[in-house]
């Protein structure tokens, strides 16, 4: 699989998310500052609620922009020592099924379709991402999820 194309697909998805977040921020800011949001009595919290929503939208937009910057600055190329690092594409076997993961700097949880395969973006902050750092083909990784031990075999590291 082409890691560069996957990275570009992640960036494109984040760009689309950023546009949605910018529109939501503009709408929530308008609602928070609109004349109709002014409190009519001490129990009227429309303006306050709209301000909280606008702040949440602002933080979400900042998270997306941070993730975009991280992916744009992500070095491309193969893992020099064969071990998994941020930017690696990994194929893991779990419970008899092959699953693809992109170990990215951010945007964990993002799912992509590439060349007919589903790729899940994980970060080193996740238990699986942390366990995969430095692993090579043939290694096995065990993590505990909800009290249950899960075992993954590393089939490919690109």
KAWO-V8893 format. One record per helix or strand of 3 or more residues. SS is the DSSP state (H for helix, E for strand). FROM is the first residue (numbers start at 1). LEN is the number of residues. If there is no record, write none. Layout:
BEGIN
SS:FROM:LEN / SS:FROM:LEN
END
This chain:
BEGIN
H:3:31 / H:35:3 / H:46:27 / E:88:7 / E:97:8 / E:111:4 / E:117:7 / H:127:6 / E:140:6 / E:148:10
END
